[in-house]
Amino acid sequence: MATIKIYGIKGMVERSLSIPCGGASLQVSFTGGSANPALSCSAKYKTDNAVYQAMIENSDYFRRGYIRLLGTITRNGGDGKASPKAVKTRVTPVSASRVAETAASAAPGASPKAARARVEVSDIEGEGKKYLVEKFGEKASDMRSLRQIVERAARHNVEFVLPGEKQE
C-alpha cells in the first residue's frame, strides 16, 4: 500500500525550498498555487517517497506550520505495478476526519455523511471554495484554510469529492 502525501504552502504561487536533514538536504519545488483578491490556493508538492515525507514532516518548516499537510492518497494495489485502472484510490483531506468526528459527537447516533450532497471538484481550496461562494453566498475571505472550507461545506450538507475518490 503506497501513500501519497500532498503538502502545501499557503499564499504562495510557487516556492522552492531546500530542506536540511543531517548533512544532506532535499530540494522541494511547490507549484500550482494561485492568488487573487477573491480566492487563494496553496502551492503544492506531492510525493509517495517515504524518505522525502519523513524529511519534510521532521523539518522546521513543517513544525512551524509554514509547510502544511493538505491531504493523503492511499493506493491499494498490491505491489504497486498494477495498471492505473486496477488501482483503487482513496483521497482524504487531512481535516475531513476531524470535521466528521465533531459532527458525530454533536449528533450522537447520526452518521455525519448521512444526507450530504457529493460535489466533485478538482481542488477543494479553489473550486470547492468557489462553489460555496456561488451556491450558498459564503464569503471567500471567511474561508482561508482547508479546514474552514470543509467545515462550511458540512454546514450546508455538502461533501467535496476529488476525482478518483472512491464513492461510498
C-alpha positions in Angstrom: 0.0 0.0 0.0 1.6 3.3 -1.1 0.7 6.6 0.5 1.0 9.8 -1.5 1.1 12.9 0.7 0.2 16.4 -0.6 1.9 19.3 1.1 1.2 23.0 0.7 2.5 26.5 1.4 -0.4 28.9 1.9 -0.3 32.2 0.0 2.4 31.1 -2.4 2.1 30.6 -6.2 5.5 28.8 -6.5 8.2 28.2 -3.9 11.4 26.2 -4.0 12.8 25.1 -0.6 16.0 23.4 0.5 15.1 21.2 3.5 18.1 20.2 5.5 18.4 16.8 7.1 21.7 15.8 8.8 24.4 16.5 6.3 22.1 16.3 3.3 19.3 18.5 2.0 16.2 17.9 0.0 15.3 20.3 -2.8 11.5 20.6 -3.0 9.5 22.7 -5.5 6.0 23.7 -4.6 3.9 24.7 -7.6 0.3 25.2 -8.8 -0.7 27.9 -6.4 -2.8 30.9 -7.3 -3.6 34.2 -5.6 -6.2 36.8 -6.4 -8.4 39.0 -4.3 -11.3 36.5 -4.1 -9.5 33.2 -3.8 -6.1 31.8 -2.8 -4.8 28.3 -3.4 -1.7 26.9 -1.8 1.4 26.0 -3.8 1.5 22.1 -3.6 4.1 19.4 -3.6 3.1 15.7 -3.9 5.3 12.7 -3.1 5.0 9.0 -2.4 8.6 8.7 -1.3 8.5 7.8 2.5 12.0 9.2 3.0 11.0 12.6 1.5 7.8 12.6 3.6 9.8 12.0 6.8 12.3 14.7 5.9 9.5 17.2 5.2 7.5 16.3 8.3 10.6 16.5 10.6 11.7 19.8 9.2 11.4 23.2 11.0 9.3 24.4 8.1 6.6 21.8 8.8 6.8 22.1 12.6 6.4 25.9 12.4 3.4 25.5 10.1 5.0 27.0 7.0 4.5 23.7 5.2 1.2 22.0 5.8 -0.2 18.6 5.0 -3.1 19.2 2.7 -4.1 15.6 2.2 -3.2 12.0 1.6 -3.9 9.5 -1.1 -3.7 5.8 -0.2 -3.4 3.4 -3.0 -4.4 -0.2 -2.5 -2.9 -2.2 -5.3 -0.6 -5.0 -4.2 3.0 -4.4 -5.5 2.2 -1.0 -6.9 2.8 -2.2 -10.5 -0.9 -2.6 -11.3 -2.4 -0.6 -14.2 -4.0 2.7 -13.1 -7.5 1.3 -13.8 -6.9 -1.6 -11.5 -5.7 0.5 -8.6 -8.2 1.7 -6.1 -7.5 5.3 -4.9 -8.8 6.9 -1.7 -8.3 10.7 -1.3 -8.8 12.1 2.2 -8.5 15.7 3.1 -6.5 16.0 6.3 -9.1 17.9 8.3 -12.2 16.0 7.0 -11.9 13.3 9.6 -11.7 15.9 12.4 -14.8 17.6 11.0 -16.6 14.2 10.8 -15.7 13.4 14.4 -17.0 16.8 15.6 -20.2 16.3 13.6 -20.6 12.8 15.1 -20.2 14.0 18.6 -22.7 16.8 18.1 -25.4 14.4 16.9 -24.9 11.0 18.6 -26.3 8.1 16.6 -26.4 10.1 13.3 -23.9 9.4 10.6 -22.0 12.6 9.7 -22.2 11.7 6.0 -25.9 10.7 6.1 -27.6 13.2 3.9 -24.7 15.1 2.3 -24.7 16.1 -1.4 -21.5 14.9 -3.0 -19.9 17.6 -5.3 -16.9 16.6 -7.5 -14.3 19.3 -7.6 -10.7 19.2 -8.9 -9.4 21.3 -6.0 -11.1 21.9 -2.6 -9.3 25.2 -1.9 -10.0 26.6 -5.3 -13.1 25.1 -7.0 -14.7 24.0 -3.7 -14.4 27.4 -2.2 -15.8 29.0 -5.4 -18.8 26.6 -5.2 -19.6 27.6 -1.7 -19.4 31.3 -2.6 -21.6 30.9 -5.7 -24.2 28.5 -4.3 -24.6 29.5 -0.7 -23.3 33.1 -0.6 -20.4 32.3 1.7 -17.7 34.9 1.9 -14.4 33.8 0.4 -12.5 35.9 3.0 -14.0 33.8 5.8 -12.6 30.5 4.3 -8.9 30.9 4.4 -7.9 27.3 5.2 -8.9 23.8 4.0 -10.4 23.2 7.5 -12.6 26.2 7.2 -13.8 25.3 3.7 -14.6 21.7 4.7 -16.5 23.0 7.8 -18.5 25.4 5.7 -19.4 22.7 3.3 -20.5 20.4 6.2 -22.8 23.2 7.4 -24.6 23.1 4.0 -24.6 19.3 3.9 -22.0 19.2 1.1 -19.1 16.8 0.8 -16.4 17.6 -1.8 -15.2 14.6 -3.8 -11.9 14.7 -5.6 -11.5 12.9 -9.0 -10.7 9.3 -8.4 -12.1 9.2 -4.9 -14.0 6.0 -4.1 -17.7 6.5 -4.0 -19.2 5.3 -0.7 
